[in-house]
Amino acid sequence: MTISETLYSNKNYIIDSYNNGLSTIKLGRIYRCNSKTIAKFLQDNKVQIKKIKKYSKASKERLSNHIIYLYSELNDCISDISIKLGCGTEFIYKILKEKGAYKARKSSNKKKINNKSFSKLYENGLSITKIAKINNCSEATVFNGLKKGNVKIRPRNTYKFNNKILENGINTPELAWMWGLWLTDGNVKRYCIRISLVDLDVIEKLKIIFNYNGCIKSIKGSHKHKRLYSLCISNKDIANRFKEMGCILNKTHKTTFPSFISDNIISHFIRGVIDGDGSISKNYISITGNLALLNGIKEKIISILGFHDNDFKFYNRHPNRKNNIRDMRILKKNKRLQFLKWIYFHSMDSNRMARKFDKFISVYNIDVNHIK
């Protein structure tokens, strides 16, 4: 997910935390973004930004002396002082410069750097990444140290995948399902494609579809503290192919319906969209997306299943925002069941999310033996 999507998925927590005293700086550290990004996000959600505390001359002088003491006497770095005092690093840097106390410091890591130890570890088979962790330094430092020691750098392990997977477009149920997932929950960068989900089974199935022999990364998620599983394929050609087919950068508001997917596999694509950004309950089926994508899905359902316009209800997901994101819901029970049978009865375990499939089976009391 992009930073914007991550913030919006944790909207209530961020607003509550800010109102309860957590600063934009600390929230920025939690979500790995700039404090200004957090402030703008709060303003967009009509949260009044607290005024920055202004110090009197006497208070500022005492604070300045305390900063200088921590920096000069206790040898604390600016970032440590920022955490201790709850001040911004720019403010601390400005105080130190004004008082003439700031001195450029050499990194403590440089004292520990030993190019010979790098060479020995590397020749014993350790990777540059592991050597950097052992020596508490960057990979670039290790790489440069090895270069200075005239050590021949081994080629990095390159993971393989089927780079011709989209050569003939989306032409299988698995690829159609994958495309629905990627348009909703995946993203494309300049040189890679990536998707992160809490459902490990989906990531493992995508790995098989791509015939990818790399690893699945497990990262601690911020939303409800769930663990996320991530599949990332670094390849400029596949990233460009995704963009050409409509999975573009910052796609949330720009995604269009993929009219190039044929009707005989379109149900698999729509199931992928639901697995990525939909929900199934006993009262409704909901799909979230921008209007272009949702209207395309609606028209396909109408033409193939014979639904009518009034079988769909659109809800503004964020009424306070002027954007094109909506929830499209199917409310009538008989229509819901007809729709779910259409997207699931020709699905396989290899191209569906287990969690939502199990929800469909339990909520609608379906005999699983009737499903292929």
CORDA-V102266 format. One line per field, one symbol per residue. ss: DSSP state (~ for helix, > for strand, _ for the rest). phi: phi as a letter, one per 20 degrees, with the letter a starting at -180 (. if undefined). burial: b if it has 9 or more other C-alpha atoms within 8 Angstrom, else e. A space follows every 10 residues. Layout:
ss: ???
phi: ???
burial: ???
This chain:
ss: __~~~~~~~_ ~~~~~~~~~_ ___~~~~~~~ ____~~~~~~ ~~~~______ ______~~~~ ~~~~~~~~~~ ~~~____~~~ ~~~~~___~~ ~~~~~~~~__ ________~~ ~~__~~~~~~ ~~~____~~~ ~~~~____~~ ~~~~~~~~__ __________ __________ __~~~~~~~~ ~~~~~>>>__ _>>>>>>__~ ~~~~~~~~~_ ______>>>> __~~~_>>>> >>>>_~~~~~ ~~~~______ __________ _____~~~~~ ~~~~~~~>>> ____>>>>>> ~~~~~~~~~~ ~~~~~___~~ ~>>>>>____ ____>>>>>> __~~~~~~~~ ~~~~____~~ ~__~~~~~~~ ~~~____~~~ __
phi: .ffffffffd gffffffffe ofefffffff dlbfffffff ffffemefff fffdefgfff ffffffffff feeemfefff fgffemdfff ffffffffem efcfdfffff fefcfffgff fffeofefff ffffelbeff ffgfffffel efeffffded bffdgdgdme ccgffffgff fffddebcdf cbdbbcbeef ffffffffge ledeeeedcf eeflleeddc dcdeafffff fgffeoeefl egedfdffff efffcfffff fffffebcbc bfdadccdre fffffffgff fffedmfdgf edcdcffcge decdecddcd dfffffffff ffedfdecgf cbefffffff fffdlefffe df
burial: beeeebbeeb eeebbebbee ebebbbbbbe bebbbebbbe bbbeeeeeee eeeeeeeeeb eeebeebbbb bbeeebebee bbeeeebebe ebbebbbeee beeeeeeebe eeeebeebbe bbeeebebee bbbebebebe bbbebbbebe eeeeeeeeee eeeeeeeeeb bebbbbbbbb bbbbbbbbbe bbbbbbbebe ebbbbbbebb bbeeebeeee beeeebbbbb bbeebbebbb bbbeebbbee bebebebeee beeebbbbbb bbbbbbbbbb beebbbbbbb bbbbebbbee bbeeeebeee bbbeeeeeee eeeebbbbbb beeebbbebb ebbbbebeee bbbbebbebb beeeeeeeee be
